[in-house]
Amino acid sequence: MLNKIIDGISVKLNETFGDGYRIYTESVKQGLKEPCFFIQLVNPGNKELLNIRFKRNNLFVIQYFPATDKPKAECNNVLDALFIALEEITVDGDPQRGINRRGEMVNGVLSFFVNYNMVLKKVKEETPMETLELPKIKTKGKSNG
């Protein structure tokens, strides 16, 4: 499910900013090409609910690395767009609302935080019973079966 949320974020970023921005979902050791986004899951949590349900708290950080000589102005523009774009993404064809959206800039890099929390059901594997054959039983001259 987490990879599907990352896919939903990636699609929304591409729809909003276009193909001129690279979107990374794995660590990049060298050759980060700016402008770009880096999507990462941070601090996930799981809370048991009633019966087979549980709540998954998924905090994501989307980092933006600008490519201009005015990184603060560019990051401010991107931040405005992220607040709107990541309010809702699509996961498995269903809308998923982003909550607790906030941003911060450190050393010319924008970090945008958003939660995509979900209530999920545990899948229980049930083994069907096998067919039980009962032997024919005779009682006092009568048979059942």
N, C-alpha and C positions, 0 to 999 in steps of 0.2 A: 504494500500500500504506500509506503514512504516514497518509493521510486516513482509511483504514479503521481504523487503530489509534486515531486520535483519536475516531472514531465509537464504537469499543468502550469507550474510557475514558468517554466521555460517557454511554453507556447504563448503564455500571456505576455512575457517580456518581448518575444519576437514580434507578436502582433502590435505591441505598443511602440517599440523602438526600431523595428525593421532589421534587415540583414546586415547592416553596417556595424552591428554590435555582436561580438562573440559572447557565447554563454558557456561557462565552464561548470561542470558538476563534479569533476574529479580534481585532485590536487595537480597543480602545474609546477614542475620543478624548474623549468626554464622556458623562455619564449612566450610569456604572457603578452598578448597583443591587445593593446588598448585602442579604443574604449571597449570595456568588457564588463560582464557580470559574472560573479562567482556565487553559486547557490550551495548552501551548506545547512544540514540539520544540526541543531545544537540543543542539548539538554532535553531530550524526549522523556516523557513520563507516561505511566500507565496507572489507572485507578480502577479497582474492581467496583462494579455496580451490582445490581440485583441479578440473580440467576446467572445467565451466560453472557451478560453484557459487561463491557468495560469501556472506559473513556481513555482515549489516547490523546495526550497533549503533545503537539508537534510544533516546536519553535524553530523557525527557519531564519537564517540571516542571508540576505542578498547583498553582497558587496559590489559596489560600482567603482571601477578604476577609470577615471577620466583621461582624455587624451589631448587636453588643451593647455595653454599657458595660463588659463584662468580656471583652475579646478574648483574653487568654491562656487563660482557662478554656475558652472556646468552641473555640479553636484546638486545645487539648489533646484535647478530645472528638472533634473532627473528625480529628485525627491518628490517634487510636486506630482509628477507623472506616476510614480510608484504608489503613492497614497490612493490614487484613483484606480490604477490598473490591477493592483493586488488585493482590492477589496473583495473580489470574487474570481475564482479560477474554476476550471472544469476538471473533475477527477472521475474517470470511468463514465463519462457522459453526464455526470451529475454536478450541479453547482456546489462549490465549497467556499464558504465565507471566511475571509481572513480577518482576524480580530487582533486587538492590542498592537496595531501598527504604529511603529515609531522609527525615527531615523537619528543617526548621529554621524558627524564627520570627525575623523581623526587623521591627521597627517595627509590631507588631500584625498582620502578615500572615504566614500559614503558607505555606511552600514545601515541597512534597512531591516528591521525585525518585524516578523509577522507570525502569528499562530494560526495553524489550520488544525483545529481539534476535531476529533471524530468520536462518535459512539459506535462501537463495533460489537459483533456477536462472536463468541467462540464457536468454532465448528467442531461439533462432537461427531466422531465417527461411530456409527452404530452398525453392529454386526447383526444381520438378520438371523433369526432363529432357523435352525435346520428343521426339516420335516421329521416329525416323530411318528414312527409306525407302531401302532399298538397291536400286540398279538391277539389273536382271537381267543376269547376265554369262554369256556363252557361251564355253565352252572345249572345244576339240576335238570339236565336234559335240554337246556336252551342254549343258544349261542348268540353272542352279540356281534353282529357284523355280517 
